[in-house]
Amino acid sequence: MTSFEFRREFFADERQGQLNEIGKPTIRQDILGHVTGRSPYYDDHLFDGLLHMRCVRSPHHHARIVSVDFSEAARMEGVRRVVGPDDVPKNLNTLLSLIGFGKEDEPLLTPSKVAYRGEPILAIVAESERQARAAVQAVRVEWEELPHVLDVEEALKPNAPVVNATYPGNTFEYYDKYDHQKLRFGDVEQGFAKADQIVEGSYRMSPIEQAPMETCGAIAVPETNDRIACYTSTQALFFSLATTAKLLDMSSARLHFVGGTVGGGFGGKVDSIVEPMSVLGALLTGAPVKFMWDREEEMQVGAPRGAELWKIKDGIDSRGRIVARSFTGYFDSGAYTRLSSYAVVKATGHLPGPYSIPNVASNVFCVFTNRTPATAMRGFGITGVDFAIECQMDRGARATNMNPIDFRILNAYRDGDMKAHRRLAKNTALIECCQVVADKARWIIGSQSRTQSSLRGGGGEKAHVPATVIDEEGRIGDRRRSDVPTAPHSAGGRKRRLPEGSLRGEDVVAAPPQNPDMLGDAPASDPAASPENGRTLARPRFGPPAEVQVDRPRPRRPQARERPAIPAAPARPSTRRPLRRRTSVSRHVSGFRRR
Amino acid sequence: MIKVDTYRAVAEAEASMDGQSRYMGGGTLVMRDLNYGSYGFERLVRCTDPRLNSVRRDRGRIVIGAGLTMAECAENRDLAFLAAPAMGVGGPAVRNMATVGGNLFAPPPFGDFATAMLALDARVRTAGGEELGIEALLASRRTFRRIVTEIEFLPPPRGGFRFRKVSRVKPKGVSVLSICALLPQSGGRIRGARIAFNGMGATPLRATGSEAALEGRPLDRNGIAPALDAALQGLSPADDELATSWYRRTVAPVYLRRMLLERSHAY
């Protein structure tokens, strides 16, 4: 058994000594139903005349549909409706279209070409599940198998099969310009040239299925008021509702979605496939329709955490400092986009991990292969690359003959350091976490490491956006024409050097925060504007002066007229004590004690 | 539509069976097939004869009903030596339903209890009164169409029966393979060992090479060495989702060694 241990000695001035929630017993609002077995699964909802929907799926990784003959299936006992691609009003979608990201690339029922094993092409609605299964077996499909590609690096080669017609280069397209997400910070090539040694590593992660206890599914039930109720396993209720309304070209006001709190999700129940299918079945038959994956479908077509491949190159100086780091990352999106495009952006924002490295570059690809589409799962976009980074840190420690914890503390970021995505680090606590971990593991670290603090040594020179080399390699379509190397700065072509403190040729301090309440411990922009151009100084003063704690301004309190006209939730004065001052409380250092 | 017929007498149940019927013991295999669209049958046959759940002694042999559940078997004092293989089957819900008779027909990765029956050299009896050895049943089980009613075997000598289930997920993973051994000793030496593996072929199989190599040998590191070298004779594990054939071949002698040397696993 473990217990939470609050290490009060760290950052003592940032909060009151008492935590109000963490480590305290709290009754979850849904726990009574769980422990008494009353929390309903979606499959617990029973309806008279319930019909069952099952899909005809591709047995091939990649194939063209030559013909489909469902005449025998349609005549079978109990079969009420055969649902084909033409029955889907808008049979092309991409999940993140709801936030305007990406192109429509995935049909609900595939009309002409399948791009992964298990891709649905037709659905049967029957009076019993057994009848639906039997009818699915009776559908005759003639396939023309196509060459397939299952490896991300193979998929980027010029002659690789085109997996996804919307993205003929087999990659998601970023900003209508590049076939990958770029990150450029400083000059990695110069950093590598100055380094005493180069350490390279390659890290590969397999897909992981979320394996929920209740498989994905939904039951759609026509209501008398021309609405459809949908009892669903979704973990993103309104996302699924909006996706259903979009695919079926109907007003979302006609949809009444009912979710639940049991059955498991872990990211595997956001893809909103089963809801439009069941609602479509109900619309076409006028009867309640259940579309529920069996366990085999859950494993085969349920979108997993995607596979990843990361190649990391470090330049390390004689003191053990990482002076340059470059990444080439590949997210295997499977045949369609789902959420991997977003995972790439998320991962890029995380680079180069919690370390202060003056020169960083990355090319991260969202690659289409003939595998099951990948989706969300617990920190997707971050966990994979974090694994790669920490393995690489161990490799760097071995290469420099350093204690791995000392190596991490030496290279750790600190409050006030500029991160590669142009935000100042704040509330950093890696150093303290390393110190606590070393204690807990009885791992001896150097006296120098013992005296370090996240509050000291950051900022100053490290608060600057360095002069940065940019390039235009990897434009959309380039890789179809020739074999273009994938690592940053490896493809040749025109490069430019942006002056220190600038981004895209414009002087910047850092990317501005989107909301005032995101202002944490460091100023978002330097109040001292340049007298020369009336804009921010090209070389702004970032972070604290040397040897001074990071300035922590109070966040701007919203004005009375800005407050939302929503009654506040009842407070719990007995358990919640007001904080002495409003500061970010995202930094925790804790240890886990085994009892 | 699936039809379910329940009979009081097992002979009636057997007489009613035809090509479209499937006998249902505990249902842990049949219902899965049914739910996942197996079309080999249209009718389920059940039997409520209480004798199917009995445990008795007959001239020194133990006779257990084929309908005895794994949970009942694990709780039965007279069957304490079978508690480990019975508890190795599924979780509590599965053990509450899964039967001894059904396990004889369970393909890998299931069927670990049948491995114990093979090590014990059990004999099975059918509703029609026919008797046959466990090996003959296992060899013909894919096409066997009679209802097994009883299984009988001699109780093992004290300290002479061992079972080990090998899974990659602890404590309740699916079996990669399992090993069961009957190890009678005389004067500190093995006499007439029977060693059975599950997961090393399409059915539980005897490691006849190891059995022969153990004859007259003591159960110590040197004594079992020839048996380990011969462990894979006659076994042909397959590649599947749980492990490759190579992996099973590699680990089988290792687990056999651990089982033979670790006395804590002996009943």
Contacts between the chains, C-beta under 8 A, distances in Angstrom:
chain1	res1	chain2	res2	distance
A	128	B	1	7.3
A	129	B	35	7.9
A	129	B	37	8.0
A	130	B	1	7.7
A	130	B	2	6.9
A	130	B	34	7.8
A	130	B	37	6.7
A	133	B	37	3.6
A	134	B	37	7.4
A	134	B	39	6.5
A	137	B	37	7.6
A	137	B	39	7.3
A	294	B	35	7.3
A	294	B	36	6.0
A	296	B	36	7.1
